[in-house]
Amino acid sequence: MEEVTRIVKDIRNKNYKPIYFLMGDEPYYIDQLSDFIASSILTEEERGFNQMVLYGRDVSLDDVISQAKRFPMMAEHQVVIVKEAQDMSREILAQSDDKKNKLEAYAENPQPSTILVFCYKYKKLDKRKRVYKNIAKNGIIFESKRLYENQVGDWIRRVMQSKGYTVEPKAAHMLVEFLGTDLSKINNELEKLKLIMEKGSTITPLAVEQNIGISKDFNNFELQRAIGDKDVVKAHRIINYFAQNPKDNPMVVTIALLFSFFQNLLIYHGLPSKDKASVAKALKVNPYFVSQYTDAARNYPMKKVSHVINLLRTADVKSKGVGAYNVPQGDLLKELLVHVMN
């Protein structure tokens, strides 16, 4: 993210702000920025007296402000980091017409030698509130937004490229499918790969399978491809594997991914231009995956795609016990596959 890069660059250049309010639905960047501040501003010797980590569930806003107003000892700055600050959201958001809340008042005239960091996860401040305006005026408010699923694969490739690795698109897709959009969880697995693989190497589907435990042959990505190609034998082989390992392959995830694929296929049929760049932009997918839609469109005309989407909706309802009580999910998937590929 450009904003993250800018904040990091300013801190490296010692262009500090007295308040950093890090908020939003994606905790990864909040943790990355707060950890960077904790390790970059003070020397190791200075941290003993001048760096304090507080937790929102254990302290009051009074405690935080009191700590922030202290002067550093034998250093130019002190750093106060409030983790899990969302646990004190009631105090942070407290507002009345005639009286400023404590954070609002502090933000209006912050201690210049203090760097106060709030890690306010899964929530955000209302821009209309005075507390937001005061912090924005004298400090930094950073909103960490959760990435959409179709953005995470590119994020994986960018992160690993910056660290000297290449990631094949299919390998990135496997990680997203298995780990979801939680960047912290994905980053933990990427760190494991970095420990195992030499810098400069390429992370392949086989590397992901061998080191993270995600099957490169029996996953939703391969099922989607098999259905798009109308490869009945391969699709049934994958479905049988899912039926034998239902905990690792929940039907709700399979239905959601197939629904997204056929929804995109419906959009593909309606595109005026079907060159690779136009399709990738319209469907918000990596150009590497455009050929899947081109091939699937030959096997599934628009009318059939609409029918498959209805089949997926019905299967989703059945998977939740409506009209198919106590039917194994493997059997529901096999039934769905027969109707889709018929």
C-alpha positions in Angstrom: 0.0 0.0 0.0 1.3 3.4 -1.0 0.2 5.0 2.3 2.1 2.4 4.4 5.2 3.0 2.3 4.9 6.7 2.8 4.5 6.4 6.6 7.5 4.1 6.8 9.6 6.4 4.7 8.7 9.4 6.9 9.6 7.5 10.1 12.9 6.4 8.5 13.6 10.1 7.8 12.8 10.9 11.4 9.7 12.9 10.3 7.6 11.7 13.3 4.0 12.5 14.2 2.9 12.8 17.8 -0.1 10.4 17.2 -0.5 7.5 14.9 -4.1 6.1 15.0 -4.0 2.8 13.1 -7.5 1.5 12.5 -9.5 -0.8 10.2 -10.7 -4.3 9.3 -7.3 -5.7 8.2 -5.0 -6.2 11.2 -1.9 -7.1 9.2 -0.9 -3.5 8.3 -1.8 -2.3 11.8 0.6 -4.8 13.3 3.3 -4.2 10.7 3.3 -0.4 11.3 3.2 -0.6 15.1 6.0 -3.1 15.1 8.0 -0.9 12.8 7.5 2.1 15.0 8.5 0.0 18.1 11.7 -1.1 16.5 12.8 2.0 14.6 12.4 5.2 16.6 14.4 4.5 19.8 17.7 2.7 20.3 17.7 -0.5 22.3 19.2 1.4 25.2 16.5 4.1 25.1 13.6 1.7 25.0 14.1 0.5 28.6 12.9 3.8 30.0 11.1 5.4 27.1 9.0 2.7 25.4 5.7 1.5 26.9 3.3 -1.0 25.5 -0.2 -0.9 27.0 -3.3 -3.0 26.3 -6.7 -1.5 25.9 -8.4 -4.1 28.1 -6.1 -3.4 31.0 -5.9 0.4 31.0 -8.1 3.5 30.9 -7.8 6.4 28.6 -6.7 8.4 31.6 -3.7 6.0 32.0 -2.8 6.4 28.4 -2.9 10.2 28.3 -1.0 10.4 31.6 1.7 8.2 30.1 1.8 10.2 26.9 2.3 13.5 28.9 5.5 12.2 30.5 8.8 13.5 29.3 11.4 11.1 27.9 14.4 10.2 30.0 17.8 10.7 28.4 16.3 10.5 24.9 14.5 12.9 22.5 11.3 10.9 22.3 9.2 8.3 24.2 7.0 5.8 22.4 3.7 4.7 23.8 1.9 1.9 22.0 -1.7 1.0 22.9 -2.5 -2.5 21.5 -6.1 -3.7 21.2 -7.2 -0.1 21.6 -10.6 -1.1 20.3 -11.3 -2.5 23.8 -11.4 1.1 25.0 -13.6 2.4 22.2 -16.3 3.6 24.6 -13.8 6.1 26.1 -12.3 7.0 22.8 -15.6 7.8 21.2 -17.2 9.4 24.3 -18.5 12.8 23.2 -20.7 15.6 24.6 -21.7 19.0 23.2 -20.0 21.0 25.8 -17.0 19.0 26.9 -14.1 17.4 24.9 -13.2 13.8 25.7 -9.7 13.2 26.9 -8.2 11.9 23.6 -9.8 14.8 21.7 -8.3 17.3 24.1 -4.9 15.6 24.0 -4.9 15.4 20.2 -5.6 19.1 20.1 -2.3 19.8 21.9 -0.2 16.6 21.9 3.1 16.2 23.7 5.7 16.8 20.9 8.3 14.5 22.5 5.8 11.6 22.7 4.9 9.2 19.8 1.5 7.8 20.8 0.3 4.8 18.7 -3.2 3.4 18.9 -3.9 -0.1 17.3 -7.6 0.1 16.8 -8.5 -3.2 15.0 -11.7 -4.1 13.3 -13.2 -0.7 13.9 -12.7 2.9 12.6 -13.4 6.4 13.8 -16.2 8.4 12.4 -14.7 11.2 10.3 -17.4 13.6 11.5 -16.3 13.4 15.1 -14.1 16.0 16.6 -11.7 13.4 18.0 -11.1 12.2 14.4 -10.5 15.8 13.1 -8.1 16.6 16.0 -6.1 13.5 15.4 -6.0 14.0 11.7 -4.9 17.7 12.2 -1.9 16.9 14.4 -1.2 13.2 13.7 -1.7 10.4 11.3 -4.9 8.4 10.8 -4.4 5.2 8.8 -7.2 3.0 7.8 -6.2 -0.6 7.0 -8.8 -2.0 4.6 -9.4 -5.7 4.1 -8.4 -6.8 0.6 -11.0 -8.4 -1.7 -10.3 -12.1 -2.5 -9.3 -11.2 -6.1 -6.6 -8.8 -4.8 -4.9 -11.1 -2.4 -3.0 -13.2 -5.0 -1.4 -10.0 -6.4 -0.6 -9.0 -2.9 1.2 -12.3 -2.3 3.3 -11.9 -5.5 4.2 -8.3 -4.7 5.3 -9.1 -1.1 7.4 -12.0 -2.2 8.9 -10.2 -5.1 10.0 -7.4 -2.7 11.8 -10.2 -0.8 13.5 -11.7 -3.8 11.1 -14.5 -4.7 8.8 -15.2 -7.7 5.3 -16.8 -7.1 3.5 -18.7 -9.8 -0.1 -17.5 -10.2 -1.5 -20.9 -9.4 0.6 -21.2 -6.2 -0.8 -17.8 -5.1 -4.3 -18.9 -5.9 -3.9 -22.1 -3.9 -2.8 -20.1 -0.8 -5.8 -17.8 -1.1 -8.2 -20.6 -1.5 -6.8 -22.5 1.5 -6.0 -19.6 3.8 -8.7 -17.1 2.8 -8.0 -13.3 2.9 -6.4 -13.1 6.3 -3.0 -11.4 5.4 -1.5 -12.3 8.8 -2.2 -16.0 8.3 -0.9 -15.9 4.7 2.2 -14.0 5.8 3.0 -16.7 8.4 3.0 -19.3 5.7 5.1 -17.2 3.4 7.6 -16.8 6.2 7.8 -20.6 6.4 8.5 -20.8 2.7 11.2 -18.2 3.0 13.0 -20.3 5.6 12.9 -23.4 3.4 13.5 -21.9 -0.1 16.5 -20.1 -1.3 16.2 -16.4 -2.2 15.7 -15.9 -5.9 13.8 -19.2 -6.3 10.2 -19.6 -7.7 7.4 -20.7 -5.4 5.5 -23.3 -7.4 2.3 -25.2 -6.6 4.5 -28.2 -5.8 6.4 -26.1 -3.3 3.1 -25.1 -1.6 1.9 -28.7 -1.5 5.2 -30.0 0.0 5.7 -27.3 2.5 2.3 -26.0 3.5 0.2 -29.2 3.0 -2.2 -27.9 0.3 -2.8 -30.5 -2.4 -2.0 -29.1 -5.9 -4.2 -31.7 -7.5 -7.3 -31.9 -5.2 -8.5 -28.4 -4.5 -11.2 -26.0 -5.5 -9.0 -24.4 -8.1 -8.5 -27.7 -9.9 -12.2 -28.5 -9.5 -13.1 -25.2 -11.1 -10.8 -25.8 -14.0 -12.1 -29.4 -14.5 -15.7 -28.2 -14.5 -14.8 -25.4 -16.9 -13.1 -27.8 -19.2 -15.9 -30.4 -18.8 -13.3 -32.9 -17.7 -15.8 -35.3 -16.1 -13.3 -37.9 -14.9 -11.0 -35.3 -13.2 -14.0 -33.5 -11.6 -15.4 -36.7 -10.1 -12.0 -37.7 -8.8 -11.7 -34.3 -6.9 -15.2 -34.5 -5.6 -14.5 -38.0 -4.3 -11.4 -36.7 -2.5 -13.5 -33.9 -1.0 -16.1 -36.4 0.2 -13.4 -38.4 2.0 -11.9 -35.2 3.6 -15.0 -33.0 4.3 -13.3 -31.1 7.2 -10.5 -29.9 4.9 -12.8 -29.1 2.0 -16.1 -27.6 3.4 -18.9 -27.5 0.8 -19.8 -23.9 1.6 -16.3 -22.8 0.3 -16.6 -25.0 -2.8 -20.1 -23.6 -3.6 -18.9 -20.0 -3.0 -15.9 -20.3 -5.3 -17.9 -22.1 -8.1 -20.6 -19.4 -7.8 -18.0 -16.7 -8.2 -16.5 -18.5 -11.3 -19.9 -18.9 -13.1 -20.9 -15.4 -12.1 -17.7 -14.1 -13.8 -18.4 -16.4 -16.8 -21.8 -14.7 -17.2 -20.1 -11.3 -17.2 -17.6 -12.7 -19.7 -20.4 -13.7 -22.1 -21.7 -10.1 -22.1 -18.3 -8.3 -22.7 -18.1 -6.4 -26.0 -14.3 -7.1 -26.1 -12.8 -10.4 -25.2 -9.1 -9.7 -25.5 -7.0 -10.8 -22.4 -6.5 -7.3 -21.0 -10.1 -6.3 -21.2 -11.4 -9.5 -19.7 -8.8 -9.4 -16.8 -9.9 -5.8 -16.0 -13.6 -6.5 -16.2 -13.5 -9.7 -14.1 -10.8 -8.4 -11.8 -8.6 -11.4 -12.2 -5.0 -12.0 -13.1 -4.5 -12.2 -16.9 -3.1 -15.7 -16.3 -6.6 -17.0 -15.5 -8.4 -15.4 -18.5 -7.9 -18.6 -20.6 -10.0 -20.5 -18.1 -12.9 -18.3 -18.9 -12.3 -18.4 -22.6 -12.3 -22.2 -22.5 -15.3 -22.5 -20.2 -17.3 -20.1 -22.3 -17.1 -22.6 -25.2 -18.5 -25.3 -23.0 -21.1 -23.2 -21.2 -23.2 -20.8 -23.3 -24.9 -18.0 -21.5 -28.2 -19.9 -21.0 -26.4 -22.8 -19.4 -24.4 -20.5 -17.1 -27.6 -19.0 -15.8 -28.9 -22.6 -15.2 -25.7 -23.5 -13.3 -26.0 -20.5 -11.1 -29.5 -21.6 -10.1 -28.2 -25.1 -9.4 -25.5 -23.7 -7.2 -28.0 -21.6 -5.2 -30.1 -24.7 -4.7 -27.1 -26.8 -3.6 -26.1 -24.0 -1.2 -29.5 -24.2 0.5 -29.4 -28.0 0.6 -25.9 -27.9 2.2 -27.5 -25.9 5.1 -30.1 -28.6 5.7 -33.0 -27.2 3.8 -34.7 -30.0 1.8 -31.8 -32.3 2.3 -31.6 -33.0 6.0 -28.7 -35.2 7.1 -27.5 -35.9 3.5 -23.7 -36.1 3.4 -22.1 -33.1 1.7 -20.1 -35.4 -0.5 -23.3 -36.8 -2.0 -24.7 -33.3 -2.5 -21.6 -32.3 -4.4 -21.8 -35.4 -6.6 -25.4 -34.7 -7.4 -24.5 -31.1 -8.2 -21.7 -32.2 -10.5 -23.9 -34.5 -12.5 -26.4 -31.6 -13.1 -23.8 -29.0 -13.9 -21.8 -31.1 -16.3 -24.8 -32.8 -18.0 
